[in-house]
Amino acid sequence: MKPFYFLKVFCVLMFCAVANLCAQSSSPLQSAAIDQKVEKLLKQMTLEEKVGQLNQYSAGAATGPGTGRTGYPEMIAVGQVGSLFNLIGAKQTNEMQHIAVEKSRLHIPLIFGLDVIHGYRTEFPMPLGLAATWDPALIEQTARIAAKEASTDGIRWTFSPMVDIARDARWGRITEGEGEDPYLASEIAKAYVRGYQGNLDSPDDIAACVKHYVGYGAAEAGRDYNTTEISDRTLREIYLRPFKAAADAGALSFMSAFNSLNEVPASANPFTLRQVLRHDWGYKGMVVSDWQSLWEIEAHGIANDDRTAAEKGILAGVDMDMEGNLYHTHLAELVEAGAVPMSVVDDAVRNVLRVKFALGLFDHPYADDTKTAFDGPLPAASRELARKAAEEAFVLLKNEHAVLPLTGIHKIAVVGPMADNADNMLGSWDAQGKANDVVTLRNALTAYCAAHNIAVSFSADASAASADADVILVAVGETASEMTGEAASRTRIGLPGAELVDEVAKFNKPIVLLAFAGRPVVLTPIEPKATAILEAWFPGIEAGPALVATLFGEANPSGRLTASFPRSVGQEPLYYNALSTGRPVGNVDLTRPPTTGLEKYHSRYIDEQNSPLYPFGYGLSYSTFEFSTPQVSASSTSAKALNAGDAKAEVHVTATVKNTGNRPGDEVVQFYIRQRGTSVARPVRELKGFQKIALAAGESKQVDFKLTRQQLAFWNIDMKEVAEPAKVQVWITGDSASGTPAELEIKP
């Protein structure tokens, strides 16, 4: 028996060794081979060269360190720069890269970065719109196109995805993220990382930078750069989850945020940067500060001079200083004075070099400047994907009398400035997007109507004769660059131009409101007057064709909201996964002011309903869908077994979804839970899964979701992430406010 015993042991050991090798090779950040290269190079570096790797400057402005040198080439030649951004074009990046690789002592390549947020030249819908597709595979494809285009121009690092959870529509940067839910944001974060980084085996791959770590989206009063106060439990349950998902997906870099978190600036916060990111998660990628956020440590009030700000930033765990010029000026001095250990600098350099090796920059440092994808028209495949993304992003909010899709129409009147505004279709952060690449609604609708013998008129206001039109399209909304994105917080979040709906209502014709916006907007005053409302976001270069296809029924809307639309700005912050209170409203009628004490003394407003106008997950279709009551595979399970990872403890939840309409359509099937009787209060609903399914007219499909420890665990009263005994309700439904639940019990 002994030979067989040793053979068995040998096989087990070999299996473990292979499994370990596979695990190590699953991410370059965990690659032993790369670590060996990093250590070999690190041993050759002087302190000044180490500090050099930790500096990033913008090549688009005179932002150098002010030492009297004439520019970046001289600094790069002596190893004083690790990264440049805002330098665009293969010839331009190669010029700087040749200096770094050929003239610097250790030949360490630069990494060139840019804000590639929702496309490079092929601009897709803005990220909140892309999130409304509920289609991670599609989002991955858009990120892949962006990576290929950007890398052609020498860009190998994008400051994307932004995965900040945003619960307040006043915050302008809600446009750059995935909305209010951590589960959906996590799935989309992973998709962006896969799309940008590919397998990290090609010059087409670019490094993702997950931002803004962490809590930036919780800015007090929705005011950008403002203070955030987040409990440890909420931080872990809500705001950290998409960052953790991106880290697990292999994201090569993180960006520390502008805001303070619980009185500590995020770019000088050892708890989030060292304890959570490095210790708890074992993250080995690079952390770069946001623009001058190290310099802003002084403005936050925890440093009285630049030297102290640099010290606090590096000790907290920020590896690379973006635009602050603090590391270049003070870090070597801090090391020599004993204020910063050399080991801290070495670790930061390791993180930077590890990313450069993972991207293959040492082997292939240059972009191919003999070819470009940007002279002439965009590839047809890129346009096709942009159109598909826009069609899936549109959310049909209202469709009274089934006015959409348009049929039997002889004359259309179009009013509003957004019908022919190419710049706004690109959205904020449009990278190398070009207005002349945009097909506007006017372009596309004019061509369609000419081909189908439909008369169409356009006017920026309501003065055009619309009385004889069969339908009036009102195309209005926010201006992308001024009213959305960074530093674009608003206290009045109505839809600009909405007064046109009032003006054309006098014609007593069906009104289709096309709302262009980068955030949830207040539509309450005009909603009753619009026959149909289509939320179009900022849809990208194929705005017009996608809108025309949707208006005339060639595309069936399947977008669903990822951020709640308020009835009033006074409801903000507003989100579906809130806690109950000790005085929930129950069956109290909130559509009118309270008239008795029984109606008044609840958690409510006296002048508005609690609920959003349109809830998270909401969206209509030209089809209709019916959900059966969910069925559970077991009436109970065990917390002990769940926490032990016992597969037998899993519970399957199933339901049948039927297309009850007369045309094919896609439905986003959403899976929610609620737990009661736990050691801490849990949200009234939590998204734990979703599936986007295609159904022919009359077709039914059964959908299946699993409840495991992953779906049921939470940070309990002892701050341990475990499943607990509870009564659980489960919904399989079409949005966060509908559906009939099934129940099960988690026993000890």
C-alpha positions, -999 to +999 in steps of 0.1 A: +000+000+000+029+024+007+038+030-030+001+039-037+001+061-006+032+080-018+018+083-053-014+097-039+005+122-018+026+131-048-005+137-069-021+159-042+011+179-039+014+184-076-023+194-078-018+219-051+014+233-068-004+237-101-034+252-084-011+276-066+007+285-098-027+291-115-038+313-087-006+333-088-008+337-125-044+347-125-034+384-120-001+400-128-003+418-095+002+384-079+030+373-103+061+359-087+080+365-119+071+402-120+080+406-083+114+392-091+119+418-118+107+445-095+131+435-068+160+433-091+154+468-105+146+483-071+181+472-058+197+493-085+178+525-078+190+556-059+167+574-035+162+601-061+153+576-088+128+559-064+112+593-057+111+600-094+088+570-101+063+584-076+057+617-096+030+623-122+026+655-141+002+668-167+019+675-200-010+697-210+000+726-187+031+741-172+028+721-140+065+711-134+082+714-101+095+749-106+132+741-101+144+762-130+146+733-155+132+739-190+107+711-191+098+675-187+124+660-212+153+670-188+134+657-158+126+624-175+162+619-186+174+619-150+146+597-138+124+623-120+091+615-136+072+582-134+041+592-154+027+619-177-009+624-185-029+647-210-002+639-236-020+625-266-007+609-298+017+581-306+044+605-319+041+627-288+042+599-262+069+581-281+091+612-280+089+613-242+092+575-239+124+574-260+140+598-235+129+577-205+140+544-221+171+555-239+185+583-218+176+576-182+201+555-163+178+526-155+157+528-187+124+527-168+094+535-191+068+561-184+031+553-182+008+577-201-026+584-187-058+601-197-094+604-185-110+579-208-144+577-192-170+565-216-150+561-248-119+576-264-130+588-299-160+565-301-181+581-274-207+559-259-235+570-235-223+586-203-216+561-176-249+565-157-266+559-190-244+528-197-253+515-163-290+518-172-284+491-198-279+466-169-257+448-194-221+442-181-211+423-212-221+453-234-202+477-210-171+455-212-173+457-250-174+495-249-144+496-226-125+473-249-131+497-279-119+526-257-088+507-247-079+499-283-084+534-295-066+550-265-036+527-268-032+535-305-026+571-293+000+559-267-024+560-237-019+530-215-037+541-184-073+554-180-087+571-149-118+549-150-141+533-139-156+556-113-175+534-089-186+559-063-220+550-050-241+582-054-274+586-035-278+623-041-288+636-076-275+671-067-239+658-070-227+665-105-205+635-107-233+611-104-231+611-142-198+593-141-209+563-121-233+534-118-259+549-095-270+540-060-267+503-057-235+485-046-243+451-062-250+465-096-220+489-094-198+459-085-209+439-115-203+469-138-169+477-122-157+442-130-169+447-166-150+479-170-118+463-156-121+433-180-127+456-209-098+480-203-072+455-192-081+424-213-057+397-205-028+421-200-010+404-229-014+429-256-003+465-264-041+472-268-046+466-230-046+496-207-046+499-170-078+506-152-078+531-123-107+526-099-119+559-084-125+577-061-113+558-031-134+562-010-168+578-001-165+607-026-201+600-038-215+607-003-206+644-005-226+663+021-255+682+005-244+668-029-218+695-031-186+684-049-154+679-029-175+683+003-171+664+036-183+628+040-194+611+072-200+574+068-203+548+095-179+519+093-208+495+086-222+516+058-187+522+044-182+484+041-217+475+031-223+502+005-193+523-005-164+498-004-181+469-022-176+480-058-140+489-051-135+454-036-151+439-067-127+458-090-097+449-069-107+412-071-111+416-109-074+426-111-076+464-115-041+476-117-046+509-099-068+529-075-072+567-072-075+583-037-103+608-035-106+645-028-129+643+001-124+639+038-139+607+053-149+609+089-126+639+094-096+623+076-087+633+040-091+603+018-056+608+004-041+607+039-062+579+054-042+549+066-074+531+076-087+529+040-054+528+022-034+505+043-057+486+066-086+479+042-069+480+008-035+465+015-040+444+047-076+432+045-078+429+007-041+421-001-041+446-029-007+450-047-016+475-074-007+512-075-025+541-057-024+575-074-037+606-058-064+626-075-054+659-091-034+677-064-053+660-036-020+656-016-015+693-018-051+698-006-043+679+026-031+713+039-065+729+030-083+701+048-065+713+079-044+683+090-011+697+077+004+732+081+029+729+052+036+710+021+063+689+037+039+675+063+012+669+036+038+649+016+047+629+048+011+621+056+003+611+020+031+586+016+027+572+051-010+567+045-004+547+013-006+570-017+021+557-041+020+584-068+015+621-065-007+635-093+002+671-099+009+680-063+047+682-067+050+673-031+069+640-034+094+655-058+101+685-035+100+668-001+101+630-001+139+625-003+144+650+025+117+632+046+135+599+042+169+614+050+155+630+081+140+597+093+104+610+091+096+585+063+112+550+064+129+539+032+108+507+034+077+529+028+092+545-003+103+511-015+068+496-012+054+526-032+080+521-059+072+484-060+036+491-066+043+515-095+069+492-112+046+462-108+020+480-129+045+489-155+057+453-158+022+440-158+013+462-188+044+450-206+059+485-209+094+473-204+092+450-234+070+472-256+073+508-244+063+525-277+031+530-295+030+522-332+032+557-347+030+544-383-008+538-381-037+555-365-074+549-362-083+585-361-078+599-395-111+595-414-144+579-404-149+557-374-151+520-381-187+507-387-184+482-359-176+509-334-206+529-345-228+499-344-218+492-308-223+529-299-258+527-313-267+495-295-254+509-262-275+541-267-306+520-275-302+499-244-295+529-222-327+548-230-353+545-202-390+548-212-405+565-181-440+571-194-460+560-224-496+571-220-520+557-246-491+538-261-481+569-281-447+552-287-437+537-309-449+562-335-472+547-361-494+562-387-477+595-384-478+620-412-462+651-396-439+656-367-429+688-350-397+689-331-389+717-306-360+722-283-323+728-286-311+693-280-325+680-313-294+693-331-267+698-304-238+675-312-215+687-283-241+678-256-246+643-271-210+636-262-215+642-225-189+654-200-154+639-201-155+633-238-118+625-242-111+627-280-147+627-290-155+649-319-187+668-325-186+660-362-187+623-354-221+628-338-253+620-357-279+642-341-316+636-338-322+662-365-298+644-389-313+610-383-349+620-381-347+641-413-333+611-432-359+587-418-388+610-425-377+616-461-375+579-467-409+572-452-428+602-466-433+619-432-432+657-429-410+670-401-402+705-388-376+717-363-375+748-341-355+757-310-386+771-293-424+766-295-430+795-319-430+771-349-464+761-361-471+728-344-509+729-345-511+706-375-485+680-363-496+645-354-471+645-325-447+670-309-412+659-298-397+682-271-359+677-270-345+695-239-321+690-210-289+698-192-258+711-209-232+684-205-201+703-198-216+731-177-243+713-157-230+678-152-197+661-142-171+675-118-178+708-100-213+708-114-235+703-083-270+717-085-296+726-059-323+730-085-324+698-104-354+704-127-350+697-164-338+728-182-361+737-211-390+718-196-412+749-199-415+740-236-438+712-227-461+738-211-459+760-242-468+732-267-495+717-246-518+744-260-519+725-293-536+695-276-514+670-294-494+641-281-462+653-266-431+631-264-405+645-240-369+635-248-350+643-216-312+647-220-295+647-186-265+635-166-285+629-134-319+621-121-340+652-126-372+665-111-399+659-137-429+662-114-442+696-127-443+685-163-449+648-161-487+651-163-485+672-195-462+648-214-478+619-231-445+600-231-411+605-215-379+590-228-348+595-206-320+597-232-291+607-209-262+619-231-263+591-256-230+595-275-221+596-312-251+575-324-276+596-305-298+603-335-300+568-351-306+552-317-334+577-309-351+573-343-349+535-340-365+537-306-392+563-315-404+542-344-402+508-327-372+493-345-356+492-311-377+483-280-366+502-248-350+480-222-331+506-201-338+506-163-330+533-138-300+528-116-307+560-096-341+570-082-358+600-098-371+623-070-405+640-069-387+670-053-351+680-047-361+681-010-362+643-009-324+641-017-305+620-008-329+594-021-323+557-026-343+525-026-322+504-002-329+525+028-336+513+064-371+511+078-378+533+108-396+529+141-425+547+126-428+535+090-457+549+070-475+516+065-508+522+047-510+560+054-520+580+023-490+603+015-506+619-015-521+646+007-511+664+039-519+647+072-552+655+088-550+635+120-523+625+144-525+589+132-515+602+097-489+627+109-466+610+134-447+589+109-414+592+091-429+613+063-431+648+047-462+669+052-459+683+016-446+654-005-447+616-008-417+596+005-414+575-027-395+586-058-414+596-089-396+567-106-378+541-085-345+523-089-348+496-115-378+512-132-384+513-169-411+506-194-411+487-226-432+485-257-438+450-245-454+441-211-441+414-187-457+393-161-439+378-131-451+347-112-447+346-074-412+334-066-407+298-054-380+288-030-363+254-031-364+251+007-384+268+034-354+272+056-316+270+057-289+273+084-267+303+092-240+279+105-240+259+073-240+291+051-211+305+070-192+272+066-197+274+028-219+243+027-234+239-008-263+221+007-273+253+025-279+272-008-315+281-016-327+285-052-353+311-059-372+307-092-400+325-110-415+325-145-414+357-166-438+360-195-439+386-223-476+394-224-472+419-252-474+416-290-437+422-298-404+408-287-386+426-258-359+425-232-367+425-196-343+432-167-353+406-141-343+418-107-337+398-075-342+415-041-342+403-005-350+417+029-339+402+062-356+408+096-347+397+131-310+403+126-285+419+150-286+452+130-313+467+109-312+457+072-325+476+042-361+473+031-348+458-001-314+448-014-305+439-050-288+405-050-289+395-086-303+404-121-306+388-155-314+406-188-335+382-208-350+384-243-386+371-248-406+367-279-442+379-278-461+354-256-429+336-246-422+325-210-389+318-193-380+305-159-353+324-141-332+311-112-313+329-085-292+315-057-291+325-021-257+317-006-235+332+021-224+358-005-259+371-008-270+368+028-239+378+048-236+414+062-215+433+087-233+424+120-233+442+154-199+428+162-186+440+128-182+405+114-193+397+079-216+367+085-250+353+078-273+354+108-306+338+117-334+358+101-367+359+084-361+365+047-384+379+020-374+375-016-387+392-048-382+384-084-396+414-102-392+443-126-381+471-102-374+479-066-409+489-057-430+461-072-435+423-069-450+397-045-424+382-021-418+346-011-404+338+024-379+316+040-361+313+073-325+312+082-322+291+113-292+291+136 
